[in-house]
Amino acid sequence: MPRRVTAVLSAAILLVAFAVPVQAADRAGAGHARAEHERILAYWTPERMASAIPRDFVRSPGGDFQPRPKPDNPGGGGGGGGGGGNVTGASWNGGGAVKTASGKVFFTMAGTRYVCSGAVVNDGRAGYSLVLTAGHCTYDETGEAFATNWMFYPDYDSSPTSNCTNTRFGCWTASALVVHDGYASAGGFNTQATLHDWGFAVVRAGGHANTQLDTTVGSFPIQFSAVADNTSVHAFGYPAAQKYKGNDLVYCAGPTLSDPYNDELTYRLTCDMTGGSSGGPWFSSFTESTGSGTLRSVNSYGYNGVKAMHGPKFNGLTQQTYSVANGATSNDVVGD
């Protein structure tokens, strides 16, 4: 086929000339995606899934992300909205959308197998779905590299087993990961990283039972603006450290504050979820009877000895990352 087509060729001839290669490319792309999906599933043997460890960060008041003693004055706990109705870490027994459309995330990074949490978010592209999680569950901020072998296990609570063949909805693999450069260029898990600690996984349809993730398990709307202090939120995840075993969907509920040790640039919620809950969704306007709400943040980091979870405040940069993920077919760092 010549590189240039003369003007005398008709539209019909052009259609014949180009349609066949495009269709062949589509089939080749689908075949490659299927093969990669099968490769990732084969990688995650029960032994490897069981050996995955949380990738979570504990921050000191001085900004160093190393385990430190409890701060002398950790702040206001539940804040002005404290009192009845606050939940600082309990098993979610309400069912609904949050049970089916959230789950555990497995991935490898710098040779280590990790586990986080995530949730399916509404998207605008047929044939694909998006999973929202933490930036540090998609990208190695120290090695400047994307995670590999990335897999989402929805509704882990219903069948908590290290075996994808025994799941309710199967295991789903990422065809692309998308983060913002604010996270990717942080050079370590520091203040800059906490402000941009979100990531999206693109899941192509046809991987599990030739179906689409969001139409199978459901999805949630997302909003890209910060909520005011004392806004009621629900946070979910699969904590796997200390008193938690990683088998149960756990939630916290209460009013938001801002983190005084991070210049009030990130959220703070009274909560005792531990490692493994990173990337789990935060909802505003959450309805417990349906298990659904609007995504507003994710579990990001904590402080050693303090019963609080912190998360980034979604903004225009989050929306930019989401928009790119909506069309991504390969890994992308947005805004670099």
Contacts in CASP RR format, 6 or more apart in sequence:
PFRMAT RR
TARGET T0000
AUTHOR 0000-0000-0000
METHOD contacts of the structure
MODEL  1
MPRRVTAVLSAAILLVAFAVPVQAADRAGAGHARAEHERILAYWTPERMA
SAIPRDFVRSPGGDFQPRPKPDNPGGGGGGGGGGGNVTGASWNGGGAVKT
ASGKVFFTMAGTRYVCSGAVVNDGRAGYSLVLTAGHCTYDETGEAFATNW
MFYPDYDSSPTSNCTNTRFGCWTASALVVHDGYASAGGFNTQATLHDWGF
AVVRAGGHANTQLDTTVGSFPIQFSAVADNTSVHAFGYPAAQKYKGNDLV
YCAGPTLSDPYNDELTYRLTCDMTGGSSGGPWFSSFTESTGSGTLRSVNS
YGYNGVKAMHGPKFNGLTQQTYSVANGATSNDVVGD
1 17 0 8 1.000
1 21 0 8 1.000
5 14 0 8 1.000
5 17 0 8 1.000
9 17 0 8 1.000
33 175 0 8 1.000
33 204 0 8 1.000
33 206 0 8 1.000
33 207 0 8 1.000
34 206 0 8 1.000
34 207 0 8 1.000
36 173 0 8 1.000
36 175 0 8 1.000
37 173 0 8 1.000
37 204 0 8 1.000
37 206 0 8 1.000
37 207 0 8 1.000
37 208 0 8 1.000
40 149 0 8 1.000
40 150 0 8 1.000
40 151 0 8 1.000
40 173 0 8 1.000
41 151 0 8 1.000
41 164 0 8 1.000
41 171 0 8 1.000
41 173 0 8 1.000
43 149 0 8 1.000
44 106 0 8 1.000
44 149 0 8 1.000
44 151 0 8 1.000
44 164 0 8 1.000
44 171 0 8 1.000
46 161 0 8 1.000
46 162 0 8 1.000
46 163 0 8 1.000
47 162 0 8 1.000
48 113 0 8 1.000
49 106 0 8 1.000
49 162 0 8 1.000
49 163 0 8 1.000
50 162 0 8 1.000
51 113 0 8 1.000
52 106 0 8 1.000
52 113 0 8 1.000
52 114 0 8 1.000
52 115 0 8 1.000
53 112 0 8 1.000
53 113 0 8 1.000
53 114 0 8 1.000
53 115 0 8 1.000
54 114 0 8 1.000
54 115 0 8 1.000
54 116 0 8 1.000
54 240 0 8 1.000
54 241 0 8 1.000
54 274 0 8 1.000
54 275 0 8 1.000
54 276 0 8 1.000
54 277 0 8 1.000
54 278 0 8 1.000
55 109 0 8 1.000
55 114 0 8 1.000
55 115 0 8 1.000
55 116 0 8 1.000
55 136 0 8 1.000
55 137 0 8 1.000
55 276 0 8 1.000
55 278 0 8 1.000
56 241 0 8 1.000
56 274 0 8 1.000
56 275 0 8 1.000
56 276 0 8 1.000
56 277 0 8 1.000
56 278 0 8 1.000
56 301 0 8 1.000
56 302 0 8 1.000
57 65 0 8 1.000
57 136 0 8 1.000
57 189 0 8 1.000
57 278 0 8 1.000
57 300 0 8 1.000
57 301 0 8 1.000
57 302 0 8 1.000
58 65 0 8 1.000
58 66 0 8 1.000
58 67 0 8 1.000
58 68 0 8 1.000
58 301 0 8 1.000
58 302 0 8 1.000
58 303 0 8 1.000
58 304 0 8 1.000
59 65 0 8 1.000
59 194 0 8 1.000
59 261 0 8 1.000
59 262 0 8 1.000
59 301 0 8 1.000
59 302 0 8 1.000
59 303 0 8 1.000
59 310 0 8 1.000
60 66 0 8 1.000
60 68 0 8 1.000
60 71 0 8 1.000
60 303 0 8 1.000
60 304 0 8 1.000
61 68 0 8 1.000
61 71 0 8 1.000
61 261 0 8 1.000
61 303 0 8 1.000
62 261 0 8 1.000
63 190 0 8 1.000
63 191 0 8 1.000
63 261 0 8 1.000
63 262 0 8 1.000
65 188 0 8 1.000
65 189 0 8 1.000
65 190 0 8 1.000
65 301 0 8 1.000
67 304 0 8 1.000
68 303 0 8 1.000
68 304 0 8 1.000
69 304 0 8 1.000
69 305 0 8 1.000
70 303 0 8 1.000
70 304 0 8 1.000
70 305 0 8 1.000
70 306 0 8 1.000
71 261 0 8 1.000
71 303 0 8 1.000
71 306 0 8 1.000
74 303 0 8 1.000
74 306 0 8 1.000
74 308 0 8 1.000
75 260 0 8 1.000
76 257 0 8 1.000
77 257 0 8 1.000
77 268 0 8 1.000
77 270 0 8 1.000
77 307 0 8 1.000
77 308 0 8 1.000
78 86 0 8 1.000
78 254 0 8 1.000
78 255 0 8 1.000
78 257 0 8 1.000
78 269 0 8 1.000
78 270 0 8 1.000
79 230 0 8 1.000
79 255 0 8 1.000
79 257 0 8 1.000
79 270 0 8 1.000
80 230 0 8 1.000
80 255 0 8 1.000
81 230 0 8 1.000
81 254 0 8 1.000
81 255 0 8 1.000
82 254 0 8 1.000
82 255 0 8 1.000
85 253 0 8 1.000
85 254 0 8 1.000
86 253 0 8 1.000
86 254 0 8 1.000
86 255 0 8 1.000
86 270 0 8 1.000
87 251 0 8 1.000
87 252 0 8 1.000
87 253 0 8 1.000
87 254 0 8 1.000
88 252 0 8 1.000
88 270 0 8 1.000
88 271 0 8 1.000
88 272 0 8 1.000
88 307 0 8 1.000
89 250 0 8 1.000
89 251 0 8 1.000
89 252 0 8 1.000
89 271 0 8 1.000
89 272 0 8 1.000
89 273 0 8 1.000
90 250 0 8 1.000
90 251 0 8 1.000
90 252 0 8 1.000
91 248 0 8 1.000
91 249 0 8 1.000
91 250 0 8 1.000
92 98 0 8 1.000
92 99 0 8 1.000
92 157 0 8 1.000
92 236 0 8 1.000
92 248 0 8 1.000
92 249 0 8 1.000
92 250 0 8 1.000
92 251 0 8 1.000
94 288 0 8 1.000
94 291 0 8 1.000
95 291 0 8 1.000
96 290 0 8 1.000
96 291 0 8 1.000
96 292 0 8 1.000
97 218 0 8 1.000
97 220 0 8 1.000
97 290 0 8 1.000
97 291 0 8 1.000
97 292 0 8 1.000
97 293 0 8 1.000
98 119 0 8 1.000
98 234 0 8 1.000
98 236 0 8 1.000
98 249 0 8 1.000
98 251 0 8 1.000
98 281 0 8 1.000
98 283 0 8 1.000
98 291 0 8 1.000
98 292 0 8 1.000
99 155 0 8 1.000
99 157 0 8 1.000
99 158 0 8 1.000
99 249 0 8 1.000
99 291 0 8 1.000
100 154 0 8 1.000
100 155 0 8 1.000
100 169 0 8 1.000
100 217 0 8 1.000
100 218 0 8 1.000
101 119 0 8 1.000
101 120 0 8 1.000
101 154 0 8 1.000
101 214 0 8 1.000
101 217 0 8 1.000
101 218 0 8 1.000
101 219 0 8 1.000
101 220 0 8 1.000
102 117 0 8 1.000
102 118 0 8 1.000
102 119 0 8 1.000
102 120 0 8 1.000
102 154 0 8 1.000
102 155 0 8 1.000
102 236 0 8 1.000
102 237 0 8 1.000
102 249 0 8 1.000
102 280 0 8 1.000
102 281 0 8 1.000
103 117 0 8 1.000
103 118 0 8 1.000
103 119 0 8 1.000
103 152 0 8 1.000
103 153 0 8 1.000
103 154 0 8 1.000
103 155 0 8 1.000
103 156 0 8 1.000
103 157 0 8 1.000
103 237 0 8 1.000
103 238 0 8 1.000
103 249 0 8 1.000
104 115 0 8 1.000
104 116 0 8 1.000
104 117 0 8 1.000
104 118 0 8 1.000
104 152 0 8 1.000
104 153 0 8 1.000
104 156 0 8 1.000
104 238 0 8 1.000
104 246 0 8 1.000
105 115 0 8 1.000
105 116 0 8 1.000
105 117 0 8 1.000
105 118 0 8 1.000
105 131 0 8 1.000
105 133 0 8 1.000
105 137 0 8 1.000
105 150 0 8 1.000
105 151 0 8 1.000
105 152 0 8 1.000
105 153 0 8 1.000
105 201 0 8 1.000
105 279 0 8 1.000
106 113 0 8 1.000
106 114 0 8 1.000
106 115 0 8 1.000
106 149 0 8 1.000
106 150 0 8 1.000
106 151 0 8 1.000
106 153 0 8 1.000
107 113 0 8 1.000
107 114 0 8 1.000
107 116 0 8 1.000
107 137 0 8 1.000
107 138 0 8 1.000
107 147 0 8 1.000
107 148 0 8 1.000
107 149 0 8 1.000
107 150 0 8 1.000
107 151 0 8 1.000
108 114 0 8 1.000
108 147 0 8 1.000
108 148 0 8 1.000
108 149 0 8 1.000
109 140 0 8 1.000
109 145 0 8 1.000
109 147 0 8 1.000
109 148 0 8 1.000
110 140 0 8 1.000
110 142 0 8 1.000
110 143 0 8 1.000
110 145 0 8 1.000
114 137 0 8 1.000
114 147 0 8 1.000
115 238 0 8 1.000
115 240 0 8 1.000
115 276 0 8 1.000
116 133 0 8 1.000
116 134 0 8 1.000
116 137 0 8 1.000
116 276 0 8 1.000
116 277 0 8 1.000
116 278 0 8 1.000
116 279 0 8 1.000
116 280 0 8 1.000
117 133 0 8 1.000
117 236 0 8 1.000
117 237 0 8 1.000
117 238 0 8 1.000
117 276 0 8 1.000
117 277 0 8 1.000
117 278 0 8 1.000
117 279 0 8 1.000
117 280 0 8 1.000
117 281 0 8 1.000
117 299 0 8 1.000
118 131 0 8 1.000
118 132 0 8 1.000
118 133 0 8 1.000
118 137 0 8 1.000
118 152 0 8 1.000
118 237 0 8 1.000
118 279 0 8 1.000
118 280 0 8 1.000
118 281 0 8 1.000
118 298 0 8 1.000
119 131 0 8 1.000
119 132 0 8 1.000
119 133 0 8 1.000
119 220 0 8 1.000
119 236 0 8 1.000
119 280 0 8 1.000
119 281 0 8 1.000
119 295 0 8 1.000
120 129 0 8 1.000
120 130 0 8 1.000
120 131 0 8 1.000
120 132 0 8 1.000
120 154 0 8 1.000
120 213 0 8 1.000
120 214 0 8 1.000
120 217 0 8 1.000
120 218 0 8 1.000
120 219 0 8 1.000
120 220 0 8 1.000
121 130 0 8 1.000
121 131 0 8 1.000
121 132 0 8 1.000
121 200 0 8 1.000
121 219 0 8 1.000
121 220 0 8 1.000
121 221 0 8 1.000
121 222 0 8 1.000
121 295 0 8 1.000
121 322 0 8 1.000
122 130 0 8 1.000
122 214 0 8 1.000
122 219 0 8 1.000
122 220 0 8 1.000
122 221 0 8 1.000
122 222 0 8 1.000
123 129 0 8 1.000
123 130 0 8 1.000
123 214 0 8 1.000
123 219 0 8 1.000
123 325 0 8 1.000
123 326 0 8 1.000
124 326 0 8 1.000
125 326 0 8 1.000
125 327 0 8 1.000
127 204 0 8 1.000
127 205 0 8 1.000
127 212 0 8 1.000
128 175 0 8 1.000
128 202 0 8 1.000
128 203 0 8 1.000
128 204 0 8 1.000
128 205 0 8 1.000
128 212 0 8 1.000
128 327 0 8 1.000
129 172 0 8 1.000
129 202 0 8 1.000
129 203 0 8 1.000
129 205 0 8 1.000
129 212 0 8 1.000
129 213 0 8 1.000
129 214 0 8 1.000
129 219 0 8 1.000
130 200 0 8 1.000
130 201 0 8 1.000
130 202 0 8 1.000
130 203 0 8 1.000
130 214 0 8 1.000
130 219 0 8 1.000
130 322 0 8 1.000
130 325 0 8 1.000
130 326 0 8 1.000
131 152 0 8 1.000
131 172 0 8 1.000
131 174 0 8 1.000
131 200 0 8 1.000
131 201 0 8 1.000
131 203 0 8 1.000
131 213 0 8 1.000
132 198 0 8 1.000
132 199 0 8 1.000
132 200 0 8 1.000
132 222 0 8 1.000
132 279 0 8 1.000
132 281 0 8 1.000
132 295 0 8 1.000
132 298 0 8 1.000
133 198 0 8 1.000
133 199 0 8 1.000
133 200 0 8 1.000
133 201 0 8 1.000
133 278 0 8 1.000
133 279 0 8 1.000
133 280 0 8 1.000
133 298 0 8 1.000
134 197 0 8 1.000
134 198 0 8 1.000
134 199 0 8 1.000
134 278 0 8 1.000
134 279 0 8 1.000
134 280 0 8 1.000
134 298 0 8 1.000
134 299 0 8 1.000
134 300 0 8 1.000
135 179 0 8 1.000
135 183 0 8 1.000
135 196 0 8 1.000
135 197 0 8 1.000
135 198 0 8 1.000
135 199 0 8 1.000
135 279 0 8 1.000
136 183 0 8 1.000
136 189 0 8 1.000
136 193 0 8 1.000
136 197 0 8 1.000
136 278 0 8 1.000
136 300 0 8 1.000
137 147 0 8 1.000
137 199 0 8 1.000
137 278 0 8 1.000
137 279 0 8 1.000
138 146 0 8 1.000
138 147 0 8 1.000
138 150 0 8 1.000
138 177 0 8 1.000
138 178 0 8 1.000
138 179 0 8 1.000
138 199 0 8 1.000
138 200 0 8 1.000
138 201 0 8 1.000
139 145 0 8 1.000
139 146 0 8 1.000
139 147 0 8 1.000
139 177 0 8 1.000
139 179 0 8 1.000
139 183 0 8 1.000
139 184 0 8 1.000
139 199 0 8 1.000
139 333 0 8 1.000
140 146 0 8 1.000
140 147 0 8 1.000
141 183 0 8 1.000
141 184 0 8 1.000
141 186 0 8 1.000
141 187 0 8 1.000
141 188 0 8 1.000
141 189 0 8 1.000
141 193 0 8 1.000
142 187 0 8 1.000
142 188 0 8 1.000
142 189 0 8 1.000
144 184 0 8 1.000
144 187 0 8 1.000
146 177 0 8 1.000
146 179 0 8 1.000
146 331 0 8 1.000
147 177 0 8 1.000
150 173 0 8 1.000
150 174 0 8 1.000
150 177 0 8 1.000
150 201 0 8 1.000
151 164 0 8 1.000
151 171 0 8 1.000
151 172 0 8 1.000
151 173 0 8 1.000
151 174 0 8 1.000
152 171 0 8 1.000
152 172 0 8 1.000
152 173 0 8 1.000
152 174 0 8 1.000
152 201 0 8 1.000
152 203 0 8 1.000
152 213 0 8 1.000
153 164 0 8 1.000
153 167 0 8 1.000
153 170 0 8 1.000
153 171 0 8 1.000
153 172 0 8 1.000
154 167 0 8 1.000
154 168 0 8 1.000
154 169 0 8 1.000
154 170 0 8 1.000
154 172 0 8 1.000
154 213 0 8 1.000
154 217 0 8 1.000
155 167 0 8 1.000
155 168 0 8 1.000
155 169 0 8 1.000
155 217 0 8 1.000
156 167 0 8 1.000
156 238 0 8 1.000
156 247 0 8 1.000
156 249 0 8 1.000
157 238 0 8 1.000
157 247 0 8 1.000
157 248 0 8 1.000
157 249 0 8 1.000
158 168 0 8 1.000
159 166 0 8 1.000
159 167 0 8 1.000
159 168 0 8 1.000
160 246 0 8 1.000
160 247 0 8 1.000
160 248 0 8 1.000
161 167 0 8 1.000
164 170 0 8 1.000
164 171 0 8 1.000
169 208 0 8 1.000
169 216 0 8 1.000
169 217 0 8 1.000
170 208 0 8 1.000
170 209 0 8 1.000
171 208 0 8 1.000
172 203 0 8 1.000
172 207 0 8 1.000
172 208 0 8 1.000
172 213 0 8 1.000
173 203 0 8 1.000
173 207 0 8 1.000
174 201 0 8 1.000
174 202 0 8 1.000
174 203 0 8 1.000
175 202 0 8 1.000
175 203 0 8 1.000
175 204 0 8 1.000
175 329 0 8 1.000
175 330 0 8 1.000
176 201 0 8 1.000
176 202 0 8 1.000
176 325 0 8 1.000
176 328 0 8 1.000
176 329 0 8 1.000
176 330 0 8 1.000
176 331 0 8 1.000
176 332 0 8 1.000
177 199 0 8 1.000
177 200 0 8 1.000
177 201 0 8 1.000
177 202 0 8 1.000
177 331 0 8 1.000
177 332 0 8 1.000
178 199 0 8 1.000
178 200 0 8 1.000
178 201 0 8 1.000
178 202 0 8 1.000
178 321 0 8 1.000
178 324 0 8 1.000
178 325 0 8 1.000
178 328 0 8 1.000
178 331 0 8 1.000
178 332 0 8 1.000
178 333 0 8 1.000
178 334 0 8 1.000
179 196 0 8 1.000
179 198 0 8 1.000
179 199 0 8 1.000
179 200 0 8 1.000
179 321 0 8 1.000
179 332 0 8 1.000
179 333 0 8 1.000
179 334 0 8 1.000
180 196 0 8 1.000
180 198 0 8 1.000
180 199 0 8 1.000
180 317 0 8 1.000
180 318 0 8 1.000
180 320 0 8 1.000
180 321 0 8 1.000
180 333 0 8 1.000
180 334 0 8 1.000
180 335 0 8 1.000
181 333 0 8 1.000
181 334 0 8 1.000
181 335 0 8 1.000
181 336 0 8 1.000
182 192 0 8 1.000
182 193 0 8 1.000
182 195 0 8 1.000
182 196 0 8 1.000
182 317 0 8 1.000
182 335 0 8 1.000
183 192 0 8 1.000
183 193 0 8 1.000
183 196 0 8 1.000
183 197 0 8 1.000
183 198 0 8 1.000
183 199 0 8 1.000
184 333 0 8 1.000
184 336 0 8 1.000
185 192 0 8 1.000
185 336 0 8 1.000
186 192 0 8 1.000
186 193 0 8 1.000
186 196 0 8 1.000
187 193 0 8 1.000
189 301 0 8 1.000
191 262 0 8 1.000
191 263 0 8 1.000
191 265 0 8 1.000
194 262 0 8 1.000
194 265 0 8 1.000
194 266 0 8 1.000
194 300 0 8 1.000
194 301 0 8 1.000
194 310 0 8 1.000
194 311 0 8 1.000
194 312 0 8 1.000
195 265 0 8 1.000
195 266 0 8 1.000
195 312 0 8 1.000
195 313 0 8 1.000
196 312 0 8 1.000
196 317 0 8 1.000
197 298 0 8 1.000
197 300 0 8 1.000
197 301 0 8 1.000
197 311 0 8 1.000
197 312 0 8 1.000
198 298 0 8 1.000
198 312 0 8 1.000
198 314 0 8 1.000
198 318 0 8 1.000
198 321 0 8 1.000
199 321 0 8 1.000
199 325 0 8 1.000
200 321 0 8 1.000
200 322 0 8 1.000
200 325 0 8 1.000
202 325 0 8 1.000
202 327 0 8 1.000
202 328 0 8 1.000
202 329 0 8 1.000
203 213 0 8 1.000
205 211 0 8 1.000
205 212 0 8 1.000
205 213 0 8 1.000
206 212 0 8 1.000
208 216 0 8 1.000
220 281 0 8 1.000
220 283 0 8 1.000
220 292 0 8 1.000
220 293 0 8 1.000
220 294 0 8 1.000
220 295 0 8 1.000
221 293 0 8 1.000
221 294 0 8 1.000
221 295 0 8 1.000
222 294 0 8 1.000
222 295 0 8 1.000
222 296 0 8 1.000
222 314 0 8 1.000
222 322 0 8 1.000
223 284 0 8 1.000
223 294 0 8 1.000
223 295 0 8 1.000
223 296 0 8 1.000
223 314 0 8 1.000
224 314 0 8 1.000
224 315 0 8 1.000
224 316 0 8 1.000
224 318 0 8 1.000
224 319 0 8 1.000
224 322 0 8 1.000
225 314 0 8 1.000
225 315 0 8 1.000
226 313 0 8 1.000
226 314 0 8 1.000
226 315 0 8 1.000
227 233 0 8 1.000
227 256 0 8 1.000
227 267 0 8 1.000
227 284 0 8 1.000
227 296 0 8 1.000
228 256 0 8 1.000
229 255 0 8 1.000
229 256 0 8 1.000
229 257 0 8 1.000
229 258 0 8 1.000
230 255 0 8 1.000
230 256 0 8 1.000
230 257 0 8 1.000
231 255 0 8 1.000
231 256 0 8 1.000
231 284 0 8 1.000
232 253 0 8 1.000
232 254 0 8 1.000
232 255 0 8 1.000
232 256 0 8 1.000
232 284 0 8 1.000
232 286 0 8 1.000
233 253 0 8 1.000
233 254 0 8 1.000
233 255 0 8 1.000
233 256 0 8 1.000
233 267 0 8 1.000
233 269 0 8 1.000
233 282 0 8 1.000
233 283 0 8 1.000
233 284 0 8 1.000
233 286 0 8 1.000
233 296 0 8 1.000
233 297 0 8 1.000
234 251 0 8 1.000
234 252 0 8 1.000
234 253 0 8 1.000
234 254 0 8 1.000
234 282 0 8 1.000
234 283 0 8 1.000
234 286 0 8 1.000
234 288 0 8 1.000
234 293 0 8 1.000
235 251 0 8 1.000
235 252 0 8 1.000
235 253 0 8 1.000
235 269 0 8 1.000
235 271 0 8 1.000
235 273 0 8 1.000
235 280 0 8 1.000
235 281 0 8 1.000
235 282 0 8 1.000
235 283 0 8 1.000
235 297 0 8 1.000
235 299 0 8 1.000
235 309 0 8 1.000
236 249 0 8 1.000
236 250 0 8 1.000
236 251 0 8 1.000
236 280 0 8 1.000
236 281 0 8 1.000
236 283 0 8 1.000
237 249 0 8 1.000
237 250 0 8 1.000
237 251 0 8 1.000
237 273 0 8 1.000
237 276 0 8 1.000
237 277 0 8 1.000
237 279 0 8 1.000
237 280 0 8 1.000
237 281 0 8 1.000
237 299 0 8 1.000
238 246 0 8 1.000
238 247 0 8 1.000
238 248 0 8 1.000
238 249 0 8 1.000
238 250 0 8 1.000
238 276 0 8 1.000
238 277 0 8 1.000
238 280 0 8 1.000
239 246 0 8 1.000
239 250 0 8 1.000
239 273 0 8 1.000
239 274 0 8 1.000
239 275 0 8 1.000
239 276 0 8 1.000
239 277 0 8 1.000
240 246 0 8 1.000
240 274 0 8 1.000
240 275 0 8 1.000
240 276 0 8 1.000
240 277 0 8 1.000
241 274 0 8 1.000
241 275 0 8 1.000
241 276 0 8 1.000
242 274 0 8 1.000
243 274 0 8 1.000
244 250 0 8 1.000
244 273 0 8 1.000
244 274 0 8 1.000
244 275 0 8 1.000
246 276 0 8 1.000
250 273 0 8 1.000
250 277 0 8 1.000
252 269 0 8 1.000
252 270 0 8 1.000
252 271 0 8 1.000
252 272 0 8 1.000
252 273 0 8 1.000
252 309 0 8 1.000
253 286 0 8 1.000
254 269 0 8 1.000
254 270 0 8 1.000
255 269 0 8 1.000
256 267 0 8 1.000
256 268 0 8 1.000
256 269 0 8 1.000
257 267 0 8 1.000
257 268 0 8 1.000
257 269 0 8 1.000
258 264 0 8 1.000
258 265 0 8 1.000
258 266 0 8 1.000
258 267 0 8 1.000
258 268 0 8 1.000
259 265 0 8 1.000
259 266 0 8 1.000
259 267 0 8 1.000
259 268 0 8 1.000
259 310 0 8 1.000
260 268 0 8 1.000
261 303 0 8 1.000
262 310 0 8 1.000
265 313 0 8 1.000
266 300 0 8 1.000
266 310 0 8 1.000
266 311 0 8 1.000
266 312 0 8 1.000
266 313 0 8 1.000
267 282 0 8 1.000
267 297 0 8 1.000
267 310 0 8 1.000
267 311 0 8 1.000
267 312 0 8 1.000
267 313 0 8 1.000
268 308 0 8 1.000
268 309 0 8 1.000
268 310 0 8 1.000
269 282 0 8 1.000
269 308 0 8 1.000
269 309 0 8 1.000
269 310 0 8 1.000
270 307 0 8 1.000
270 308 0 8 1.000
271 307 0 8 1.000
271 308 0 8 1.000
271 309 0 8 1.000
272 307 0 8 1.000
273 299 0 8 1.000
273 309 0 8 1.000
277 299 0 8 1.000
277 309 0 8 1.000
278 298 0 8 1.000
278 299 0 8 1.000
278 300 0 8 1.000
278 301 0 8 1.000
279 298 0 8 1.000
279 299 0 8 1.000
279 300 0 8 1.000
280 298 0 8 1.000
280 299 0 8 1.000
281 295 0 8 1.000
281 297 0 8 1.000
281 298 0 8 1.000
282 295 0 8 1.000
282 296 0 8 1.000
282 297 0 8 1.000
282 298 0 8 1.000
282 299 0 8 1.000
282 311 0 8 1.000
283 292 0 8 1.000
283 293 0 8 1.000
283 294 0 8 1.000
283 295 0 8 1.000
283 296 0 8 1.000
284 293 0 8 1.000
284 294 0 8 1.000
284 296 0 8 1.000
285 293 0 8 1.000
285 294 0 8 1.000
286 292 0 8 1.000
286 293 0 8 1.000
287 293 0 8 1.000
295 314 0 8 1.000
296 314 0 8 1.000
297 311 0 8 1.000
297 312 0 8 1.000
297 313 0 8 1.000
297 314 0 8 1.000
298 311 0 8 1.000
298 312 0 8 1.000
299 309 0 8 1.000
299 311 0 8 1.000
300 309 0 8 1.000
300 310 0 8 1.000
300 311 0 8 1.000
300 312 0 8 1.000
301 310 0 8 1.000
301 311 0 8 1.000
302 308 0 8 1.000
302 309 0 8 1.000
302 310 0 8 1.000
312 318 0 8 1.000
317 334 0 8 1.000
320 334 0 8 1.000
320 335 0 8 1.000
321 334 0 8 1.000
324 332 0 8 1.000
324 334 0 8 1.000
325 332 0 8 1.000
END
